[in-house]
Amino acid sequence: MVTKPTVEFVAATGRRKVKGNIDIGVAIDAMELAEHLDHVAIFSGDGDFRSLV
C-alpha cells in the first residue's frame, strides 16, 4: 500500500477539491516491478495509466 498526503484547494467553480497526485508513483512502481510480476491490476477513473498499459 502506498499513501501520500492530499492537497485541498478551491477550484475556479468555487467547489472545494481534494487531489492525491499519486499516478506517477504508481506507474514507476509498476515499471520497476514488471519483470517480477505476471499480472498487474490498476483500477482508475481516468486515462492516466493508458501509456503504462
PDB file of N, H, CA, C and O in Angstrom:
ATOM      1  N   MET A   1       0.845  -1.157   0.000  1.00  0.00           N
ATOM      2  CA  MET A   1       0.000   0.000   0.000  1.00  0.00           C
ATOM      3  C   MET A   1       0.899   1.231   0.000  1.00  0.00           C
ATOM      4  O   MET A   1       1.892   1.305   0.724  1.00  0.00           O
ATOM      5  N   VAL A   2       0.522   2.186  -0.829  1.00  0.00           N
ATOM      6  H   VAL A   2      -0.285   2.126  -1.417  1.00  0.00           H
ATOM      7  CA  VAL A   2       1.251   3.448  -0.910  1.00  0.00           C
ATOM      8  C   VAL A   2       0.297   4.558  -0.486  1.00  0.00           C
ATOM      9  O   VAL A   2      -0.843   4.609  -0.949  1.00  0.00           O
ATOM     10  N   THR A   3       0.750   5.430   0.376  1.00  0.00           N
ATOM     11  H   THR A   3       1.676   5.388   0.752  1.00  0.00           H
ATOM     12  CA  THR A   3      -0.076   6.570   0.777  1.00  0.00           C
ATOM     13  C   THR A   3       0.675   7.862   0.502  1.00  0.00           C
ATOM     14  O   THR A   3       1.903   7.884   0.423  1.00  0.00           O
ATOM     15  N   LYS A   4      -0.073   8.916   0.361  1.00  0.00           N
ATOM     16  H   LYS A   4      -1.070   8.899   0.426  1.00  0.00           H
ATOM     17  CA  LYS A   4       0.511  10.226   0.098  1.00  0.00           C
ATOM     18  C   LYS A   4      -0.475  11.277   0.620  1.00  0.00           C
ATOM     19  O   LYS A   4      -1.686  11.112   0.468  1.00  0.00           O
ATOM     20  N   PRO A   5       0.019  12.333   1.222  1.00  0.00           N
ATOM     21  CA  PRO A   5      -0.889  13.378   1.697  1.00  0.00           C
ATOM     22  C   PRO A   5      -1.667  13.998   0.533  1.00  0.00           C
ATOM     23  O   PRO A   5      -1.151  14.124  -0.578  1.00  0.00           O
ATOM     24  N   THR A   6      -2.889  14.372   0.801  1.00  0.00           N
ATOM     25  H   THR A   6      -3.308  14.270   1.704  1.00  0.00           H
ATOM     26  CA  THR A   6      -3.697  15.024  -0.223  1.00  0.00           C
ATOM     27  C   THR A   6      -3.524  16.540  -0.154  1.00  0.00           C
ATOM     28  O   THR A   6      -3.067  17.091   0.847  1.00  0.00           O
ATOM     29  N   VAL A   7      -3.901  17.186  -1.240  1.00  0.00           N
ATOM     30  H   VAL A   7      -4.272  16.738  -2.054  1.00  0.00           H
ATOM     31  CA  VAL A   7      -3.861  18.644  -1.317  1.00  0.00           C
ATOM     32  C   VAL A   7      -5.292  19.128  -1.503  1.00  0.00           C
ATOM     33  O   VAL A   7      -5.987  18.684  -2.417  1.00  0.00           O
ATOM     34  N   GLU A   8      -5.725  20.020  -0.655  1.00  0.00           N
ATOM     35  H   GLU A   8      -5.160  20.381   0.087  1.00  0.00           H
ATOM     36  CA  GLU A   8      -7.071  20.589  -0.774  1.00  0.00           C
ATOM     37  C   GLU A   8      -6.966  21.971  -1.395  1.00  0.00           C
ATOM     38  O   GLU A   8      -6.070  22.748  -1.063  1.00  0.00           O
ATOM     39  N   PHE A   9      -7.902  22.272  -2.312  1.00  0.00           N
ATOM     40  H   PHE A   9      -8.630  21.641  -2.582  1.00  0.00           H
ATOM     41  CA  PHE A   9      -7.919  23.588  -2.941  1.00  0.00           C
ATOM     42  C   PHE A   9      -9.330  23.921  -3.376  1.00  0.00           C
ATOM     43  O   PHE A   9     -10.202  23.053  -3.416  1.00  0.00           O
ATOM     44  N   VAL A  10      -9.545  25.175  -3.700  1.00  0.00           N
ATOM     45  H   VAL A  10      -8.836  25.880  -3.668  1.00  0.00           H
ATOM     46  CA  VAL A  10     -10.840  25.625  -4.204  1.00  0.00           C
ATOM     47  C   VAL A  10     -10.698  25.833  -5.704  1.00  0.00           C
ATOM     48  O   VAL A  10      -9.872  26.631  -6.149  1.00  0.00           O
ATOM     49  N   ALA A  11     -11.495  25.123  -6.475  1.00  0.00           N
ATOM     50  H   ALA A  11     -12.166  24.475  -6.114  1.00  0.00           H
ATOM     51  CA  ALA A  11     -11.446  25.205  -7.934  1.00  0.00           C
ATOM     52  C   ALA A  11     -12.049  26.527  -8.406  1.00  0.00           C
ATOM     53  O   ALA A  11     -12.676  27.249  -7.630  1.00  0.00           O
ATOM     54  N   ALA A  12     -11.854  26.827  -9.666  1.00  0.00           N
ATOM     55  H   ALA A  12     -11.345  26.241 -10.297  1.00  0.00           H
ATOM     56  CA  ALA A  12     -12.386  28.067 -10.252  1.00  0.00           C
ATOM     57  C   ALA A  12     -13.902  28.136 -10.127  1.00  0.00           C
ATOM     58  O   ALA A  12     -14.479  29.223 -10.119  1.00  0.00           O
ATOM     59  N   THR A  13     -14.546  26.979 -10.030  1.00  0.00           N
ATOM     60  H   THR A  13     -14.078  26.096 -10.036  1.00  0.00           H
ATOM     61  CA  THR A  13     -16.004  26.933  -9.888  1.00  0.00           C
ATOM     62  C   THR A  13     -16.450  27.251  -8.473  1.00  0.00           C
ATOM     63  O   THR A  13     -17.644  27.408  -8.217  1.00  0.00           O
ATOM     64  N   GLY A  14     -15.482  27.349  -7.535  1.00  0.00           N
ATOM     65  H   GLY A  14     -14.512  27.221  -7.743  1.00  0.00           H
ATOM     66  CA  GLY A  14     -15.809  27.625  -6.147  1.00  0.00           C
ATOM     67  C   GLY A  14     -15.955  26.367  -5.301  1.00  0.00           C
ATOM     68  O   GLY A  14     -16.120  26.450  -4.084  1.00  0.00           O
ATOM     69  N   ARG A  15     -15.895  25.205  -5.941  1.00  0.00           N
ATOM     70  H   ARG A  15     -15.760  25.137  -6.929  1.00  0.00           H
ATOM     71  CA  ARG A  15     -16.011  23.939  -5.208  1.00  0.00           C
ATOM     72  C   ARG A  15     -14.678  23.563  -4.580  1.00  0.00           C
ATOM     73  O   ARG A  15     -13.618  23.765  -5.171  1.00  0.00           O
ATOM     74  N   ARG A  16     -14.749  23.009  -3.368  1.00  0.00           N
ATOM     75  H   ARG A  16     -15.611  22.845  -2.887  1.00  0.00           H
ATOM     76  CA  ARG A  16     -13.561  22.504  -2.683  1.00  0.00           C
ATOM     77  C   ARG A  16     -13.193  21.168  -3.310  1.00  0.00           C
ATOM     78  O   ARG A  16     -14.051  20.300  -3.472  1.00  0.00           O
ATOM     79  N   LYS A  17     -11.933  20.998  -3.661  1.00  0.00           N
ATOM     80  H   LYS A  17     -11.236  21.703  -3.530  1.00  0.00           H
ATOM     81  CA  LYS A  17     -11.469  19.758  -4.287  1.00  0.00           C
ATOM     82  C   LYS A  17     -10.304  19.195  -3.504  1.00  0.00           C
ATOM     83  O   LYS A  17      -9.576  19.924  -2.829  1.00  0.00           O
ATOM     84  N   VAL A  18     -10.138  17.890  -3.605  1.00  0.00           N
ATOM     85  H   VAL A  18     -10.729  17.299  -4.153  1.00  0.00           H
ATOM     86  CA  VAL A  18      -9.035  17.194  -2.949  1.00  0.00           C
ATOM     87  C   VAL A  18      -8.339  16.350  -4.012  1.00  0.00           C
ATOM     88  O   VAL A  18      -8.988  15.607  -4.749  1.00  0.00           O
ATOM     89  N   LYS A  19      -7.007  16.470  -4.085  1.00  0.00           N
ATOM     90  H   LYS A  19      -6.481  17.073  -3.486  1.00  0.00           H
ATOM     91  CA  LYS A  19      -6.232  15.695  -5.061  1.00  0.00           C
ATOM     92  C   LYS A  19      -5.134  14.944  -4.345  1.00  0.00           C
ATOM     93  O   LYS A  19      -4.635  15.377  -3.306  1.00  0.00           O
ATOM     94  N   GLY A  20      -4.756  13.780  -4.931  1.00  0.00           N
ATOM     95  H   GLY A  20      -5.162  13.429  -5.775  1.00  0.00           H
ATOM     96  CA  GLY A  20      -3.699  12.972  -4.350  1.00  0.00           C
ATOM     97  C   GLY A  20      -2.443  12.931  -5.205  1.00  0.00           C
ATOM     98  O   GLY A  20      -1.340  12.804  -4.674  1.00  0.00           O
ATOM     99  N   ASN A  21      -2.593  13.035  -6.526  1.00  0.00           N
ATOM    100  H   ASN A  21      -3.490  13.138  -6.957  1.00  0.00           H
ATOM    101  CA  ASN A  21      -1.462  13.021  -7.467  1.00  0.00           C
ATOM    102  C   ASN A  21      -0.457  11.914  -7.185  1.00  0.00           C
ATOM    103  O   ASN A  21       0.722  12.177  -6.950  1.00  0.00           O
ATOM    104  N   ILE A  22      -0.923  10.699  -7.210  1.00  0.00           N
ATOM    105  H   ILE A  22      -1.881  10.485  -7.401  1.00  0.00           H
ATOM    106  CA  ILE A  22      -0.028   9.572  -6.958  1.00  0.00           C
ATOM    107  C   ILE A  22       0.200   8.758  -8.236  1.00  0.00           C
ATOM    108  O   ILE A  22       0.879   7.732  -8.200  1.00  0.00           O
ATOM    109  N   ASP A  23      -0.360   9.205  -9.356  1.00  0.00           N
ATOM    110  H   ASP A  23      -0.912  10.038  -9.384  1.00  0.00           H
ATOM    111  CA  ASP A  23      -0.299   8.462 -10.617  1.00  0.00           C
ATOM    112  C   ASP A  23       1.123   8.131 -11.054  1.00  0.00           C
ATOM    113  O   ASP A  23       1.404   6.988 -11.416  1.00  0.00           O
ATOM    114  N   ILE A  24       2.014   9.101 -11.029  1.00  0.00           N
ATOM    115  H   ILE A  24       1.786  10.029 -10.736  1.00  0.00           H
ATOM    116  CA  ILE A  24       3.390   8.869 -11.470  1.00  0.00           C
ATOM    117  C   ILE A  24       4.077   7.843 -10.574  1.00  0.00           C
ATOM    118  O   ILE A  24       4.788   6.968 -11.069  1.00  0.00           O
ATOM    119  N   GLY A  25       3.875   7.942  -9.276  1.00  0.00           N
ATOM    120  H   GLY A  25       3.297   8.653  -8.874  1.00  0.00           H
ATOM    121  CA  GLY A  25       4.473   6.979  -8.353  1.00  0.00           C
ATOM    122  C   GLY A  25       4.002   5.558  -8.620  1.00  0.00           C
ATOM    123  O   GLY A  25       4.804   4.624  -8.587  1.00  0.00           O
ATOM    124  N   VAL A  26       2.718   5.384  -8.884  1.00  0.00           N
ATOM    125  H   VAL A  26       2.067   6.143  -8.911  1.00  0.00           H
ATOM    126  CA  VAL A  26       2.169   4.062  -9.187  1.00  0.00           C
ATOM    127  C   VAL A  26       2.756   3.544 -10.496  1.00  0.00           C
ATOM    128  O   VAL A  26       3.133   2.375 -10.585  1.00  0.00           O
ATOM    129  N   ALA A  27       2.838   4.403 -11.513  1.00  0.00           N
ATOM    130  H   ALA A  27       2.533   5.353 -11.441  1.00  0.00           H
ATOM    131  CA  ALA A  27       3.384   3.997 -12.813  1.00  0.00           C
ATOM    132  C   ALA A  27       4.851   3.575 -12.677  1.00  0.00           C
ATOM    133  O   ALA A  27       5.252   2.561 -13.247  1.00  0.00           O
ATOM    134  N   ILE A  28       5.644   4.330 -11.941  1.00  0.00           N
ATOM    135  H   ILE A  28       5.318   5.154 -11.478  1.00  0.00           H
ATOM    136  CA  ILE A  28       7.058   3.987 -11.755  1.00  0.00           C
ATOM    137  C   ILE A  28       7.194   2.671 -10.995  1.00  0.00           C
ATOM    138  O   ILE A  28       8.001   1.820 -11.368  1.00  0.00           O
ATOM    139  N   ASP A  29       6.416   2.501  -9.939  1.00  0.00           N
ATOM    140  H   ASP A  29       5.760   3.192  -9.636  1.00  0.00           H
ATOM    141  CA  ASP A  29       6.465   1.243  -9.184  1.00  0.00           C
ATOM    142  C   ASP A  29       6.104   0.062 -10.074  1.00  0.00           C
ATOM    143  O   ASP A  29       6.758  -0.978 -10.005  1.00  0.00           O
ATOM    144  N   ALA A  30       5.087   0.200 -10.900  1.00  0.00           N
ATOM    145  H   ALA A  30       4.556   1.046 -10.956  1.00  0.00           H
ATOM    146  CA  ALA A  30       4.671  -0.886 -11.790  1.00  0.00           C
ATOM    147  C   ALA A  30       5.774  -1.231 -12.789  1.00  0.00           C
ATOM    148  O   ALA A  30       6.018  -2.407 -13.061  1.00  0.00           O
ATOM    149  N   MET A  31       6.440  -0.214 -13.337  1.00  0.00           N
ATOM    150  H   MET A  31       6.242   0.741 -13.116  1.00  0.00           H
ATOM    151  CA  MET A  31       7.518  -0.465 -14.292  1.00  0.00           C
ATOM    152  C   MET A  31       8.713  -1.140 -13.621  1.00  0.00           C
ATOM    153  O   MET A  31       9.333  -2.032 -14.199  1.00  0.00           O
ATOM    154  N   GLU A  32       9.034  -0.713 -12.403  1.00  0.00           N
ATOM    155  H   GLU A  32       8.530   0.012 -11.933  1.00  0.00           H
ATOM    156  CA  GLU A  32      10.160  -1.314 -11.689  1.00  0.00           C
ATOM    157  C   GLU A  32       9.882  -2.770 -11.300  1.00  0.00           C
ATOM    158  O   GLU A  32      10.800  -3.589 -11.267  1.00  0.00           O
ATOM    159  N   LEU A  33       8.635  -3.087 -11.008  1.00  0.00           N
ATOM    160  H   LEU A  33       7.889  -2.422 -11.035  1.00  0.00           H
ATOM    161  CA  LEU A  33       8.271  -4.440 -10.578  1.00  0.00           C
ATOM    162  C   LEU A  33       7.879  -5.358 -11.729  1.00  0.00           C
ATOM    163  O   LEU A  33       7.714  -6.560 -11.518  1.00  0.00           O
ATOM    164  N   ALA A  34       7.726  -4.829 -12.938  1.00  0.00           N
ATOM    165  H   ALA A  34       7.860  -3.853 -13.109  1.00  0.00           H
ATOM    166  CA  ALA A  34       7.184  -5.568 -14.079  1.00  0.00           C
ATOM    167  C   ALA A  34       7.909  -6.889 -14.340  1.00  0.00           C
ATOM    168  O   ALA A  34       7.260  -7.885 -14.660  1.00  0.00           O
ATOM    169  N   GLU A  35       9.217  -6.919 -14.214  1.00  0.00           N
ATOM    170  H   GLU A  35       9.744  -6.110 -13.955  1.00  0.00           H
ATOM    171  CA  GLU A  35       9.959  -8.145 -14.519  1.00  0.00           C
ATOM    172  C   GLU A  35       9.703  -9.252 -13.496  1.00  0.00           C
ATOM    173  O   GLU A  35      10.022 -10.412 -13.755  1.00  0.00           O
ATOM    174  N   HIS A  36       9.135  -8.912 -12.345  1.00  0.00           N
ATOM    175  H   HIS A  36       8.875  -7.969 -12.134  1.00  0.00           H
ATOM    176  CA  HIS A  36       8.862  -9.885 -11.293  1.00  0.00           C
ATOM    177  C   HIS A  36       7.388 -10.280 -11.214  1.00  0.00           C
ATOM    178  O   HIS A  36       7.025 -11.118 -10.389  1.00  0.00           O
ATOM    179  N   LEU A  37       6.543  -9.702 -12.045  1.00  0.00           N
ATOM    180  H   LEU A  37       6.838  -9.021 -12.716  1.00  0.00           H
ATOM    181  CA  LEU A  37       5.098  -9.913 -11.966  1.00  0.00           C
ATOM    182  C   LEU A  37       4.554 -10.514 -13.260  1.00  0.00           C
ATOM    183  O   LEU A  37       5.080 -10.268 -14.346  1.00  0.00           O
ATOM    184  N   ASP A  38       3.500 -11.299 -13.124  1.00  0.00           N
ATOM    185  H   ASP A  38       3.073 -11.499 -12.243  1.00  0.00           H
ATOM    186  CA  ASP A  38       2.796 -11.817 -14.300  1.00  0.00           C
ATOM    187  C   ASP A  38       1.625 -10.919 -14.675  1.00  0.00           C
ATOM    188  O   ASP A  38       1.315 -10.755 -15.855  1.00  0.00           O
ATOM    189  N   HIS A  39       0.978 -10.341 -13.670  1.00  0.00           N
ATOM    190  H   HIS A  39       1.230 -10.475 -12.712  1.00  0.00           H
ATOM    191  CA  HIS A  39      -0.195  -9.502 -13.897  1.00  0.00           C
ATOM    192  C   HIS A  39      -0.171  -8.303 -12.952  1.00  0.00           C
ATOM    193  O   HIS A  39       0.326  -8.392 -11.830  1.00  0.00           O
ATOM    194  N   VAL A  40      -0.704  -7.204 -13.414  1.00  0.00           N
ATOM    195  H   VAL A  40      -1.107  -7.132 -14.326  1.00  0.00           H
ATOM    196  CA  VAL A  40      -0.905  -6.022 -12.582  1.00  0.00           C
ATOM    197  C   VAL A  40      -2.323  -5.529 -12.854  1.00  0.00           C
ATOM    198  O   VAL A  40      -2.720  -5.395 -14.011  1.00  0.00           O
ATOM    199  N   ALA A  41      -3.078  -5.262 -11.809  1.00  0.00           N
ATOM    200  H   ALA A  41      -2.755  -5.370 -10.869  1.00  0.00           H
ATOM    201  CA  ALA A  41      -4.436  -4.734 -11.959  1.00  0.00           C
ATOM    202  C   ALA A  41      -4.454  -3.304 -11.450  1.00  0.00           C
ATOM    203  O   ALA A  41      -4.105  -3.031 -10.302  1.00  0.00           O
ATOM    204  N   ILE A  42      -4.865  -2.400 -12.320  1.00  0.00           N
ATOM    205  H   ILE A  42      -5.149  -2.622 -13.253  1.00  0.00           H
ATOM    206  CA  ILE A  42      -4.968  -0.988 -11.950  1.00  0.00           C
ATOM    207  C   ILE A  42      -6.410  -0.557 -12.186  1.00  0.00           C
ATOM    208  O   ILE A  42      -6.941  -0.714 -13.285  1.00  0.00           O
ATOM    209  N   PHE A  43      -7.030  -0.022 -11.165  1.00  0.00           N
ATOM    210  H   PHE A  43      -6.599   0.106 -10.272  1.00  0.00           H
ATOM    211  CA  PHE A  43      -8.393   0.485 -11.277  1.00  0.00           C
ATOM    212  C   PHE A  43      -8.336   1.995 -11.156  1.00  0.00           C
ATOM    213  O   PHE A  43      -7.890   2.528 -10.140  1.00  0.00           O
ATOM    214  N   SER A  44      -8.787   2.684 -12.193  1.00  0.00           N
ATOM    215  H   SER A  44      -9.149   2.251 -13.018  1.00  0.00           H
ATOM    216  CA  SER A  44      -8.711   4.134 -12.198  1.00  0.00           C
ATOM    217  C   SER A  44      -9.905   4.697 -12.966  1.00  0.00           C
ATOM    218  O   SER A  44     -10.423   4.062 -13.885  1.00  0.00           O
ATOM    219  N   GLY A  45     -10.320   5.870 -12.583  1.00  0.00           N
ATOM    220  H   GLY A  45      -9.899   6.385 -11.836  1.00  0.00           H
ATOM    221  CA  GLY A  45     -11.448   6.513 -13.243  1.00  0.00           C
ATOM    222  C   GLY A  45     -11.033   7.432 -14.387  1.00  0.00           C
ATOM    223  O   GLY A  45     -11.880   8.106 -14.974  1.00  0.00           O
ATOM    224  N   ASP A  46      -9.744   7.468 -14.712  1.00  0.00           N
ATOM    225  H   ASP A  46      -9.056   6.921 -14.236  1.00  0.00           H
ATOM    226  CA  ASP A  46      -9.286   8.331 -15.820  1.00  0.00           C
ATOM    227  C   ASP A  46      -8.279   7.586 -16.687  1.00  0.00           C
ATOM    228  O   ASP A  46      -7.977   6.421 -16.424  1.00  0.00           O
ATOM    229  N   GLY A  47      -7.769   8.230 -17.692  1.00  0.00           N
ATOM    230  H   GLY A  47      -8.014   9.176 -17.906  1.00  0.00           H
ATOM    231  CA  GLY A  47      -6.861   7.591 -18.641  1.00  0.00           C
ATOM    232  C   GLY A  47      -5.392   7.803 -18.336  1.00  0.00           C
ATOM    233  O   GLY A  47      -4.556   7.616 -19.221  1.00  0.00           O
ATOM    234  N   ASP A  48      -5.048   8.185 -17.123  1.00  0.00           N
ATOM    235  H   ASP A  48      -5.726   8.338 -16.404  1.00  0.00           H
ATOM    236  CA  ASP A  48      -3.652   8.481 -16.784  1.00  0.00           C
ATOM    237  C   ASP A  48      -2.720   7.286 -16.936  1.00  0.00           C
ATOM    238  O   ASP A  48      -1.516   7.465 -17.122  1.00  0.00           O
ATOM    239  N   PHE A  49      -3.252   6.077 -16.860  1.00  0.00           N
ATOM    240  H   PHE A  49      -4.230   5.932 -16.708  1.00  0.00           H
ATOM    241  CA  PHE A  49      -2.391   4.898 -16.930  1.00  0.00           C
ATOM    242  C   PHE A  49      -2.398   4.237 -18.301  1.00  0.00           C
ATOM    243  O   PHE A  49      -1.841   3.151 -18.462  1.00  0.00           O
ATOM    244  N   ARG A  50      -3.006   4.862 -19.274  1.00  0.00           N
ATOM    245  H   ARG A  50      -3.458   5.744 -19.143  1.00  0.00           H
ATOM    246  CA  ARG A  50      -3.092   4.293 -20.628  1.00  0.00           C
ATOM    247  C   ARG A  50      -1.713   3.977 -21.196  1.00  0.00           C
ATOM    248  O   ARG A  50      -1.520   2.896 -21.753  1.00  0.00           O
ATOM    249  N   SER A  51      -0.758   4.880 -21.073  1.00  0.00           N
ATOM    250  H   SER A  51      -0.915   5.758 -20.621  1.00  0.00           H
ATOM    251  CA  SER A  51       0.594   4.646 -21.595  1.00  0.00           C
ATOM    252  C   SER A  51       1.291   3.521 -20.847  1.00  0.00           C
ATOM    253  O   SER A  51       2.051   2.766 -21.454  1.00  0.00           O
ATOM    254  N   LEU A  52       1.062   3.389 -19.573  1.00  0.00           N
ATOM    255  H   LEU A  52       0.445   4.003 -19.079  1.00  0.00           H
ATOM    256  CA  LEU A  52       1.659   2.311 -18.781  1.00  0.00           C
ATOM    257  C   LEU A  52       1.169   0.957 -19.282  1.00  0.00           C
ATOM    258  O   LEU A  52       1.951   0.018 -19.425  1.00  0.00           O
ATOM    259  N   VAL A  53      -0.114   0.867 -19.544  1.00  0.00           N
ATOM    260  H   VAL A  53      -0.749   1.630 -19.429  1.00  0.00           H
ATOM    261  CA  VAL A  53      -0.700  -0.402 -20.010  1.00  0.00           C
ATOM    262  C   VAL A  53      -0.108  -0.749 -21.355  1.00  0.00           C
ATOM    263  O   VAL A  53      -0.456  -1.777 -21.936  1.00  0.00           O
TER     264      VAL A  53
END
